[in-house]
Amino acid sequence: MFLNKYFPAIVAIVALAPTGVQAAPSESPETTLNRGLAELLSLVKGRNNTDAVELAKRVRPTLEKFFNFESLTRKALGASWKDLTPTQQNQAVKLFSEIIIRSYTSKFDPSSQIEINFSKALDLGPGRKEVPATAKYQGTMVAVSYRVESAPDGWRVYDVIIEGISLASNYRAQFEAIRQKGGGDALIRSMEEKLK
């Protein structure tokens, strides 16, 4: 998968936060992303343990401060989201966020240098912005854009675009095919299977 190749450290820099338009946070999105990167790198720096499950547990609290996993899950599920019961929606957010975190921490090498340069944020509409960036990881330069939305306590990432490919859209086709065959229950089961 294209995103798996370039995304291991990038997704790991930036929450289950309420959705909806809020007053603009006092901190710029670029500052928020830089703060998230610094916090995450302080957790993994000098650690040689690359076990994906352990690393996922370690970084999850930080990622929950900088990501809106509910918005990301809604985007990834698309029309399938409406077919889920409220209980299934909660399960989907929990499972999908764990899939994302584990998937990319499993490919992350804590000893590798990460360089990310954020550009000035672009307006996408009320309460939403896109922060273009360039990321260098293991000698590869990648164009990345972080889509963020305002929340009561700051900016939260709700999608990441890697070389023109949306993280949420990348999963949507897979989830839609599963939903059409077996509905919401099949969707939840497929997420559970991915984590086994």
CYANA upper distance limits for C-alpha pairs under 8 A (distance plus 0.5 A):
  1 MET  CA      5 LYS  CA      7.31
  2 PHE  CA      6 TYR  CA      7.52
  3 LEU  CA      7 PHE  CA      5.98
  3 LEU  CA    162 ILE  CA      7.36
  3 LEU  CA    165 ILE  CA      8.21
  3 LEU  CA    167 LEU  CA      7.91
  4 ASN  CA      8 PRO  CA      7.05
  4 ASN  CA    103 SER  CA      8.31
  4 ASN  CA    104 TYR  CA      7.44
  4 ASN  CA    107 LYS  CA      8.50
  6 TYR  CA     10 ILE  CA      8.33
  6 TYR  CA    142 VAL  CA      7.67
  6 TYR  CA    162 ILE  CA      8.14
  7 PHE  CA     11 VAL  CA      6.52
  7 PHE  CA    104 TYR  CA      7.12
  7 PHE  CA    162 ILE  CA      7.99
  8 PRO  CA     12 ALA  CA      7.45
  8 PRO  CA    103 SER  CA      8.25
  8 PRO  CA    104 TYR  CA      4.69
  8 PRO  CA    105 THR  CA      6.51
  8 PRO  CA    106 SER  CA      8.09
  8 PRO  CA    107 LYS  CA      5.90
  8 PRO  CA    108 PHE  CA      5.69
  9 ALA  CA     13 ILE  CA      7.37
  9 ALA  CA    104 TYR  CA      7.41
  9 ALA  CA    105 THR  CA      7.72
  9 ALA  CA    107 LYS  CA      8.45
  9 ALA  CA    108 PHE  CA      6.21
  9 ALA  CA    114 ILE  CA      8.05
  9 ALA  CA    137 TYR  CA      8.04
 10 ILE  CA     14 VAL  CA      8.42
 10 ILE  CA    135 ALA  CA      7.94
 11 VAL  CA    101 ILE  CA      8.40
 11 VAL  CA    104 TYR  CA      7.69
 11 VAL  CA    160 VAL  CA      8.00
 12 ALA  CA     40 LEU  CA      7.88
 12 ALA  CA     59 VAL  CA      8.22
 12 ALA  CA     63 LEU  CA      7.38
 12 ALA  CA    101 ILE  CA      7.74
 12 ALA  CA    104 TYR  CA      7.90
 12 ALA  CA    105 THR  CA      7.84
 13 ILE  CA     33 LEU  CA      7.85
 13 ILE  CA     36 GLY  CA      6.24
 13 ILE  CA     37 LEU  CA      5.16
 13 ILE  CA     40 LEU  CA      6.53
 13 ILE  CA     41 LEU  CA      8.47
 13 ILE  CA     63 LEU  CA      7.55
 14 VAL  CA     33 LEU  CA      6.65
 14 VAL  CA     36 GLY  CA      5.89
 14 VAL  CA     37 LEU  CA      7.02
 14 VAL  CA     62 THR  CA      8.33
 14 VAL  CA     63 LEU  CA      6.09
 14 VAL  CA     65 LYS  CA      8.43
 14 VAL  CA     66 PHE  CA      5.38
 14 VAL  CA     67 PHE  CA      6.46
 14 VAL  CA    157 VAL  CA      7.27
 15 ALA  CA     63 LEU  CA      6.97
 15 ALA  CA     64 GLU  CA      3.78
 15 ALA  CA     65 LYS  CA      5.31
 15 ALA  CA     66 PHE  CA      6.29
 15 ALA  CA     67 PHE  CA      4.99
 15 ALA  CA     68 ASN  CA      4.94
 15 ALA  CA     69 PHE  CA      6.13
 15 ALA  CA     70 GLU  CA      8.32
 15 ALA  CA    156 ARG  CA      7.71
 16 LEU  CA     64 GLU  CA      6.36
 16 LEU  CA     65 LYS  CA      8.04
 16 LEU  CA     67 PHE  CA      7.40
 16 LEU  CA     68 ASN  CA      5.50
 16 LEU  CA     69 PHE  CA      5.93
 16 LEU  CA     70 GLU  CA      6.59
 17 ALA  CA     67 PHE  CA      8.37
 17 ALA  CA     68 ASN  CA      5.92
 17 ALA  CA     69 PHE  CA      8.21
 17 ALA  CA     70 GLU  CA      7.93
 17 ALA  CA    151 ALA  CA      7.19
 17 ALA  CA    156 ARG  CA      8.12
 18 PRO  CA     68 ASN  CA      8.33
 18 PRO  CA    151 ALA  CA      7.06
 18 PRO  CA    152 PRO  CA      8.40
 19 THR  CA     68 ASN  CA      8.48
 19 THR  CA     70 GLU  CA      8.46
 19 THR  CA     71 SER  CA      7.46
 19 THR  CA    151 ALA  CA      7.52
 20 GLY  CA    150 SER  CA      8.44
 20 GLY  CA    151 ALA  CA      8.15
 21 VAL  CA    126 PRO  CA      7.26
 21 VAL  CA    127 GLY  CA      5.69
 21 VAL  CA    149 GLU  CA      8.07
 21 VAL  CA    150 SER  CA      6.88
 21 VAL  CA    151 ALA  CA      7.81
 22 GLN  CA    127 GLY  CA      6.82
 22 GLN  CA    150 SER  CA      6.14
 22 GLN  CA    151 ALA  CA      6.24
 22 GLN  CA    152 PRO  CA      6.85
 23 ALA  CA    127 GLY  CA      7.76
 23 ALA  CA    150 SER  CA      7.56
 23 ALA  CA    151 ALA  CA      8.29
 23 ALA  CA    152 PRO  CA      7.92
 24 ALA  CA    127 GLY  CA      6.90
 24 ALA  CA    150 SER  CA      6.50
 24 ALA  CA    154 GLY  CA      8.38
 25 PRO  CA    150 SER  CA      6.93
 25 PRO  CA    151 ALA  CA      7.92
 25 PRO  CA    152 PRO  CA      7.88
 25 PRO  CA    153 ASP  CA      7.43
 25 PRO  CA    154 GLY  CA      5.51
 25 PRO  CA    155 TRP  CA      7.21
 26 SER  CA    154 GLY  CA      8.04
 27 GLU  CA     31 THR  CA      6.88
 27 GLU  CA     32 THR  CA      7.14
 27 GLU  CA    154 GLY  CA      7.55
 28 SER  CA     32 THR  CA      6.87
 29 PRO  CA     33 LEU  CA      6.68
 29 PRO  CA    121 ALA  CA      7.29
 29 PRO  CA    129 LYS  CA      8.28
 29 PRO  CA    131 VAL  CA      7.65
 29 PRO  CA    148 VAL  CA      7.83
 29 PRO  CA    155 TRP  CA      6.55
 30 GLU  CA     34 ASN  CA      6.67
 30 GLU  CA    118 PHE  CA      6.65
 30 GLU  CA    119 SER  CA      7.76
 30 GLU  CA    120 LYS  CA      7.40
 30 GLU  CA    121 ALA  CA      7.36
 30 GLU  CA    131 VAL  CA      7.31
 31 THR  CA     35 ARG  CA      6.59
 32 THR  CA     36 GLY  CA      6.67
 32 THR  CA     66 PHE  CA      8.39
 32 THR  CA    154 GLY  CA      8.10
 32 THR  CA    155 TRP  CA      7.23
 33 LEU  CA     37 LEU  CA      6.64
 33 LEU  CA     66 PHE  CA      8.23
 34 ASN  CA     38 ALA  CA      6.71
 34 ASN  CA    118 PHE  CA      8.39
 35 ARG  CA     39 GLU  CA      6.67
 36 GLY  CA     40 LEU  CA      6.59
 36 GLY  CA     62 THR  CA      7.93
 36 GLY  CA     63 LEU  CA      8.40
 36 GLY  CA     66 PHE  CA      7.09
 37 LEU  CA     41 LEU  CA      6.56
 38 ALA  CA     42 SER  CA      6.67
 39 GLU  CA     43 LEU  CA      7.15
 39 GLU  CA     62 THR  CA      7.77
 40 LEU  CA     44 VAL  CA      7.16
 40 LEU  CA     59 VAL  CA      7.24
 40 LEU  CA     62 THR  CA      7.11
 41 LEU  CA     45 LYS  CA      6.09
 43 LEU  CA     58 ARG  CA      7.94
 43 LEU  CA     59 VAL  CA      7.61
 44 VAL  CA    110 PRO  CA      6.29
 45 LYS  CA    110 PRO  CA      6.68
 45 LYS  CA    111 SER  CA      7.58
 46 GLY  CA    110 PRO  CA      7.50
 46 GLY  CA    111 SER  CA      7.14
 47 ARG  CA    110 PRO  CA      6.79
 47 ARG  CA    111 SER  CA      7.90
 48 ASN  CA    110 PRO  CA      7.14
 48 ASN  CA    111 SER  CA      7.57
 49 ASN  CA     55 LEU  CA      8.15
 50 THR  CA     54 GLU  CA      8.20
 50 THR  CA     55 LEU  CA      7.01
 50 THR  CA    105 THR  CA      8.45
 50 THR  CA    106 SER  CA      7.67
 50 THR  CA    108 PHE  CA      7.86
 50 THR  CA    109 ASP  CA      7.19
 50 THR  CA    110 PRO  CA      7.65
 51 ASP  CA     55 LEU  CA      6.52
 51 ASP  CA    106 SER  CA      7.38
 52 ALA  CA     56 ALA  CA      6.37
 52 ALA  CA    102 ARG  CA      6.30
 52 ALA  CA    103 SER  CA      8.35
 52 ALA  CA    105 THR  CA      5.89
 52 ALA  CA    106 SER  CA      4.85
 52 ALA  CA    107 LYS  CA      8.41
 53 VAL  CA     57 LYS  CA      6.77
 53 VAL  CA    102 ARG  CA      6.85
 53 VAL  CA    106 SER  CA      8.34
 54 GLU  CA     58 ARG  CA      6.80
 55 LEU  CA     59 VAL  CA      6.73
 55 LEU  CA    105 THR  CA      6.93
 56 ALA  CA     60 ARG  CA      6.30
 56 ALA  CA     98 GLU  CA      8.38
 56 ALA  CA    101 ILE  CA      6.36
 56 ALA  CA    102 ARG  CA      6.08
 56 ALA  CA    105 THR  CA      6.71
 57 LYS  CA     61 PRO  CA      8.29
 59 VAL  CA     63 LEU  CA      6.75
 60 ARG  CA     64 GLU  CA      6.54
 60 ARG  CA    101 ILE  CA      7.84
 61 PRO  CA     65 LYS  CA      7.16
 62 THR  CA     66 PHE  CA      7.38
 63 LEU  CA     67 PHE  CA      6.28
 64 GLU  CA     68 ASN  CA      7.62
 64 GLU  CA     69 PHE  CA      7.99
 65 LYS  CA    156 ARG  CA      8.12
 66 PHE  CA    155 TRP  CA      7.55
 66 PHE  CA    156 ARG  CA      5.52
 66 PHE  CA    157 VAL  CA      6.71
 67 PHE  CA    156 ARG  CA      5.31
 67 PHE  CA    157 VAL  CA      5.01
 67 PHE  CA    158 TYR  CA      6.77
 68 ASN  CA     72 LEU  CA      6.89
 68 ASN  CA    156 ARG  CA      5.84
 68 ASN  CA    157 VAL  CA      6.22
 68 ASN  CA    158 TYR  CA      5.87
 69 PHE  CA     73 THR  CA      6.43
 69 PHE  CA     93 VAL  CA      6.89
 69 PHE  CA     97 SER  CA      6.55
 69 PHE  CA    158 TYR  CA      7.32
 70 GLU  CA     74 ARG  CA      6.64
 70 GLU  CA     93 VAL  CA      6.08
 71 SER  CA     75 LYS  CA      6.72
 71 SER  CA    158 TYR  CA      6.00
 72 LEU  CA     76 ALA  CA      6.63
 72 LEU  CA    158 TYR  CA      5.36
 72 LEU  CA    159 ASP  CA      6.39
 72 LEU  CA    168 ALA  CA      6.81
 73 THR  CA     77 LEU  CA      6.55
 73 THR  CA     92 ALA  CA      7.67
 73 THR  CA     93 VAL  CA      6.21
 73 THR  CA     96 PHE  CA      6.99
 73 THR  CA     97 SER  CA      8.02
 73 THR  CA    168 ALA  CA      7.88
 74 ARG  CA     78 GLY  CA      6.43
 74 ARG  CA     81 TRP  CA      6.48
 75 LYS  CA    168 ALA  CA      6.08
 75 LYS  CA    169 SER  CA      7.72
 75 LYS  CA    172 ARG  CA      8.04
 76 ALA  CA    167 LEU  CA      8.27
 76 ALA  CA    168 ALA  CA      4.66
 76 ALA  CA    169 SER  CA      6.32
 76 ALA  CA    170 ASN  CA      8.11
 76 ALA  CA    171 TYR  CA      6.09
 76 ALA  CA    172 ARG  CA      5.20
 76 ALA  CA    175 PHE  CA      8.17
 77 LEU  CA     81 TRP  CA      5.89
 77 LEU  CA    168 ALA  CA      8.43
 77 LEU  CA    171 TYR  CA      8.10
 77 LEU  CA    172 ARG  CA      5.91
 77 LEU  CA    175 PHE  CA      6.62
 77 LEU  CA    176 GLU  CA      7.47
 78 GLY  CA    172 ARG  CA      6.93
 78 GLY  CA    176 GLU  CA      8.27
 79 ALA  CA     83 ASP  CA      7.94
 79 ALA  CA    176 GLU  CA      8.28
 80 SER  CA     84 LEU  CA      7.48
 80 SER  CA    175 PHE  CA      8.08
 80 SER  CA    176 GLU  CA      6.89
 80 SER  CA    179 ARG  CA      7.03
 80 SER  CA    184 GLY  CA      7.95
 81 TRP  CA     89 GLN  CA      7.46
 83 ASP  CA    183 GLY  CA      7.84
 83 ASP  CA    184 GLY  CA      6.69
 84 LEU  CA     88 GLN  CA      5.91
 84 LEU  CA     89 GLN  CA      6.24
 84 LEU  CA    184 GLY  CA      5.84
 85 THR  CA     89 GLN  CA      6.59
 86 PRO  CA     90 ASN  CA      6.82
 87 THR  CA     91 GLN  CA      6.80
 88 GLN  CA     92 ALA  CA      6.45
 88 GLN  CA    184 GLY  CA      7.92
 88 GLN  CA    188 ILE  CA      7.71
 89 GLN  CA     93 VAL  CA      6.78
 90 ASN  CA     94 LYS  CA      6.85
 91 GLN  CA     95 LEU  CA      6.49
 91 GLN  CA    188 ILE  CA      7.84
 92 ALA  CA     96 PHE  CA      6.20
 92 ALA  CA    188 ILE  CA      6.86
 92 ALA  CA    191 MET  CA      8.15
 93 VAL  CA     97 SER  CA      6.44
 94 LYS  CA     98 GLU  CA      6.82
 95 LEU  CA     99 ILE  CA      6.68
 95 LEU  CA    191 MET  CA      6.64
 95 LEU  CA    192 GLU  CA      7.31
 95 LEU  CA    195 LEU  CA      8.47
 96 PHE  CA    100 ILE  CA      6.71
 96 PHE  CA    191 MET  CA      7.26
 97 SER  CA    101 ILE  CA      6.66
 98 GLU  CA    102 ARG  CA      6.41
 98 GLU  CA    195 LEU  CA      8.28
 99 ILE  CA    103 SER  CA      6.24
 99 ILE  CA    191 MET  CA      8.04
 99 ILE  CA    194 LYS  CA      7.57
 99 ILE  CA    195 LEU  CA      6.95
100 ILE  CA    104 TYR  CA      6.86
101 ILE  CA    105 THR  CA      6.48
102 ARG  CA    106 SER  CA      6.39
103 SER  CA    107 LYS  CA      7.71
104 TYR  CA    108 PHE  CA      6.91
112 SER  CA    137 TYR  CA      7.64
112 SER  CA    138 GLN  CA      6.78
113 GLN  CA    137 TYR  CA      6.88
113 GLN  CA    138 GLN  CA      7.42
114 ILE  CA    135 ALA  CA      7.80
114 ILE  CA    136 LYS  CA      6.40
114 ILE  CA    137 TYR  CA      5.56
114 ILE  CA    138 GLN  CA      8.12
115 GLU  CA    135 ALA  CA      6.14
115 GLU  CA    136 LYS  CA      5.55
115 GLU  CA    137 TYR  CA      7.21
116 ILE  CA    133 ALA  CA      7.17
116 ILE  CA    134 THR  CA      6.17
116 ILE  CA    135 ALA  CA      4.81
116 ILE  CA    136 LYS  CA      6.85
117 ASN  CA    133 ALA  CA      5.90
117 ASN  CA    134 THR  CA      5.91
117 ASN  CA    135 ALA  CA      7.03
118 PHE  CA    131 VAL  CA      7.15
118 PHE  CA    132 PRO  CA      6.56
118 PHE  CA    133 ALA  CA      4.83
118 PHE  CA    134 THR  CA      7.29
119 SER  CA    131 VAL  CA      6.74
119 SER  CA    132 PRO  CA      5.89
119 SER  CA    133 ALA  CA      6.15
120 LYS  CA    131 VAL  CA      6.83
120 LYS  CA    132 PRO  CA      7.69
121 ALA  CA    129 LYS  CA      6.60
121 ALA  CA    130 GLU  CA      5.94
121 ALA  CA    131 VAL  CA      4.87
121 ALA  CA    132 PRO  CA      7.34
122 LEU  CA    129 LYS  CA      5.95
122 LEU  CA    130 GLU  CA      5.63
122 LEU  CA    131 VAL  CA      6.83
123 ASP  CA    128 ARG  CA      6.96
123 ASP  CA    129 LYS  CA      5.13
123 ASP  CA    130 GLU  CA      7.02
124 LEU  CA    128 ARG  CA      5.81
124 LEU  CA    129 LYS  CA      5.46
124 LEU  CA    130 GLU  CA      7.13
125 GLY  CA    129 LYS  CA      7.59
127 GLY  CA    149 GLU  CA      5.97
127 GLY  CA    150 SER  CA      5.65
128 ARG  CA    147 ARG  CA      7.74
128 ARG  CA    148 VAL  CA      6.18
128 ARG  CA    149 GLU  CA      4.87
128 ARG  CA    150 SER  CA      6.96
129 LYS  CA    147 ARG  CA      6.34
129 LYS  CA    148 VAL  CA      5.88
129 LYS  CA    149 GLU  CA      6.94
130 GLU  CA    145 SER  CA      6.81
130 GLU  CA    146 TYR  CA      6.01
130 GLU  CA    147 ARG  CA      4.89
130 GLU  CA    148 VAL  CA      6.63
131 VAL  CA    145 SER  CA      5.86
131 VAL  CA    146 TYR  CA      5.54
131 VAL  CA    147 ARG  CA      6.90
131 VAL  CA    148 VAL  CA      8.20
132 PRO  CA    143 ALA  CA      8.09
132 PRO  CA    144 VAL  CA      6.44
132 PRO  CA    145 SER  CA      4.69
132 PRO  CA    146 TYR  CA      6.92
133 ALA  CA    143 ALA  CA      6.63
133 ALA  CA    144 VAL  CA      5.60
133 ALA  CA    145 SER  CA      6.23
133 ALA  CA    146 TYR  CA      8.27
134 THR  CA    141 MET  CA      7.24
134 THR  CA    142 VAL  CA      6.20
134 THR  CA    143 ALA  CA      5.33
134 THR  CA    144 VAL  CA      6.34
135 ALA  CA    140 THR  CA      8.44
135 ALA  CA    141 MET  CA      6.07
135 ALA  CA    142 VAL  CA      5.68
135 ALA  CA    143 ALA  CA      7.00
135 ALA  CA    144 VAL  CA      7.43
136 LYS  CA    140 THR  CA      5.85
136 LYS  CA    141 MET  CA      4.94
136 LYS  CA    142 VAL  CA      6.86
137 TYR  CA    141 MET  CA      7.29
142 VAL  CA    162 ILE  CA      7.75
142 VAL  CA    163 GLU  CA      7.17
143 ALA  CA    162 ILE  CA      6.62
143 ALA  CA    163 GLU  CA      5.75
144 VAL  CA    160 VAL  CA      7.59
144 VAL  CA    161 ILE  CA      6.08
144 VAL  CA    162 ILE  CA      5.21
144 VAL  CA    163 GLU  CA      6.69
144 VAL  CA    164 GLY  CA      8.39
145 SER  CA    160 VAL  CA      6.32
145 SER  CA    161 ILE  CA      5.50
145 SER  CA    162 ILE  CA      7.19
146 TYR  CA    157 VAL  CA      6.94
146 TYR  CA    158 TYR  CA      8.39
146 TYR  CA    159 ASP  CA      6.76
146 TYR  CA    160 VAL  CA      5.23
146 TYR  CA    161 ILE  CA      6.94
147 ARG  CA    157 VAL  CA      6.15
147 ARG  CA    158 TYR  CA      6.35
147 ARG  CA    159 ASP  CA      5.69
147 ARG  CA    160 VAL  CA      6.53
147 ARG  CA    161 ILE  CA      8.32
148 VAL  CA    155 TRP  CA      6.47
148 VAL  CA    156 ARG  CA      5.68
148 VAL  CA    157 VAL  CA      4.74
148 VAL  CA    158 TYR  CA      6.12
148 VAL  CA    159 ASP  CA      7.73
149 GLU  CA    155 TRP  CA      6.04
149 GLU  CA    156 ARG  CA      5.93
149 GLU  CA    157 VAL  CA      7.02
149 GLU  CA    158 TYR  CA      7.38
150 SER  CA    154 GLY  CA      6.43
150 SER  CA    155 TRP  CA      5.17
150 SER  CA    156 ARG  CA      6.87
151 ALA  CA    155 TRP  CA      6.30
151 ALA  CA    156 ARG  CA      7.16
159 ASP  CA    166 SER  CA      7.31
159 ASP  CA    167 LEU  CA      6.75
159 ASP  CA    168 ALA  CA      6.79
160 VAL  CA    166 SER  CA      6.32
160 VAL  CA    167 LEU  CA      6.04
160 VAL  CA    168 ALA  CA      8.19
161 ILE  CA    165 ILE  CA      5.65
161 ILE  CA    166 SER  CA      4.81
161 ILE  CA    167 LEU  CA      6.65
162 ILE  CA    166 SER  CA      6.93
162 ILE  CA    167 LEU  CA      7.97
165 ILE  CA    169 SER  CA      8.01
165 ILE  CA    170 ASN  CA      7.56
166 SER  CA    170 ASN  CA      6.50
167 LEU  CA    171 TYR  CA      7.35
168 ALA  CA    172 ARG  CA      6.78
169 SER  CA    173 ALA  CA      7.64
170 ASN  CA    174 GLN  CA      8.41
171 TYR  CA    175 PHE  CA      6.82
172 ARG  CA    176 GLU  CA      6.51
173 ALA  CA    177 ALA  CA      6.78
174 GLN  CA    178 ILE  CA      7.04
175 PHE  CA    179 ARG  CA      6.65
175 PHE  CA    187 LEU  CA      7.17
176 GLU  CA    180 GLN  CA      6.66
177 ALA  CA    181 LYS  CA      7.03
178 ILE  CA    182 GLY  CA      6.72
178 ILE  CA    183 GLY  CA      7.70
178 ILE  CA    186 ALA  CA      7.00
178 ILE  CA    187 LEU  CA      6.42
178 ILE  CA    190 SER  CA      8.30
179 ARG  CA    183 GLY  CA      4.76
179 ARG  CA    184 GLY  CA      6.50
179 ARG  CA    186 ALA  CA      6.94
179 ARG  CA    187 LEU  CA      6.18
181 LYS  CA    186 ALA  CA      8.25
182 GLY  CA    186 ALA  CA      5.36
182 GLY  CA    187 LEU  CA      7.80
183 GLY  CA    187 LEU  CA      6.98
184 GLY  CA    188 ILE  CA      6.81
185 ASP  CA    189 ARG  CA      6.68
186 ALA  CA    190 SER  CA      6.54
187 LEU  CA    191 MET  CA      6.97
188 ILE  CA    192 GLU  CA      6.79
189 ARG  CA    193 GLU  CA      6.63
190 SER  CA    194 LYS  CA      6.84
191 MET  CA    195 LEU  CA      7.19
192 GLU  CA    196 LYS  CA      7.23
